[in-house]
Amino acid sequence: MMTIEGPITSATVSRLPDSITMLAAYGVVISLSVFIESPIINLLATSTALVKDQASYRLGQKFTLALIIPLTLLTAAIGFIPSFFNLIVQNILGVPAEIALWVRPGMQVMLLFTAAIGWRRFQQGVLINLDEGRCIAQGTGVRLVIMAVILFAIAFGTDLPGILVGTIGLIIGIIAESLFITYHTRRGVKNLPLQKEGDPLTINQLFWFHMPLAGTSILILIVQPLVAAALARMSNPTESLAAWPVIFQMLLVFRAPALSLPEVVIAKTDGPESWLPIRTFAQTMTIVMLALMGLFVFTPLSDLYFANLQGLEDNLVQMIKQATPWLLLFPALWVINSWLRGLLIRFGATTAVNGSMAANLIVTIAVLLSGVALQAPGLVTASVAMVLAAAAETAYQAWRLGRVIDGGYQLLAGRN
């Protein structure tokens, strides 16, 4: 459900005046906001693992606040301090002035984005421990409905520019979801014991459990600002920055079926006898995602989606169609990557996961720098970077899996 959010927003903004500039500004705002939130994205895993009683819940709330307050101040600095905004957006990212003009009000609207996301994800982990996963799905539904209603109301009932339409709809939906989740969590926490037997959870334990996860998230989410910075320095920067968010949102939809695969692998891997069915499931999903991506890229479905559903201008559609064939393998690689990551985490090799993220980042930077140096087409360069980086990450994980698990190479080769 969450992957639908981006296509709805971009399809709305693309139908408003000055759509190319507004889509480009929206893409930069989302890239920055997602990177700023990266240290808190894994609060869900932290709270799921550590919050088992009311005492640890209260401690976790304080820890969450200690994370989201400085990150919110960072967002405020970018949005409200002109010199700092110019340093980040125009000097470091290299965003053209006509786009940067609209990025700033977008960042101002997104002031509470990180706070709402971080608080919500902490509460969601508690709901998982309370066996209230249904509330999480309901919260996502609330977010989508409210976002869509607000989005359409201000898009077609006001004269606000597209960047404000997109960010206002997004932030109101996220805040509504956070409030919904918080309400249900506080009702459920009363059913937790006051404090479980044994040593109580400490802030030191929370910190050292969460920081490696935060580091992994930062490595993953820094890619989007890097791509934005590279696109701003290659040919047709405005059009490339406008088109890239639409491509990335399309990829999110194709990745969605495998997003929870690591958790499935972690939960269901129990000895060598479980390797074959899990591997078969992952292989089947890989083939299905490759076939679906091929169907989308090489048939009129891509025209239908980008031109009709997203309402993009013809020049953007043509640029996107040059790039999407290079992304053919990406959803399949993502499935394999998710399967291997789940196995590594299941066997306690979290440092291997961090190493694979580093490999991904190194390849991404190398390809993007090459594209900037050669002034290659921006969207094609970004697409190639994502696929080669995913391949490098997968290869590193496979190598480490063979060293971590006794019989790991036989597992990868299809032999139990």
Secondary structure, 3 states (H helix, E strand, C coil): CHHHHHHHHHHHHCCCCCHHHHHHHHHHHHHHHHHHHHHHCCHHHHHHHHCCCHHHHHHHHHHHHHHHHHHHHHHHHHHHCHHHHHHHHHHHCCCCHHHHHHHHHHHHHHHHHHHHHHHHHHHHHHHHHCCCHHHHHHHHHHHHHHHHHHHHHHHHHCCCCHHHHHHHHHHHHHHHHHHHHHHHHHHHHCCCCCCCCCCCCCHHHHHHHHHHHHHHHHHHHCHHHHHHHHHCCCCCHHHHHHHHHHHHHHHHHHHHHHCCHHHHHHHHCCCHHHHHHHHHHHHHHHHHHHHHHHHHHCCCHHHHHHHHHCCCCHHHHHHHHHHHHHHCCHHHHHHHHHHHHHHHHHCCCHHHHHHHHHHHHHHHHHHHHHHHHHCCCHHHHHHHHHHHHHHHHHHHHHHHHHHHCCCHHHHHHCCC
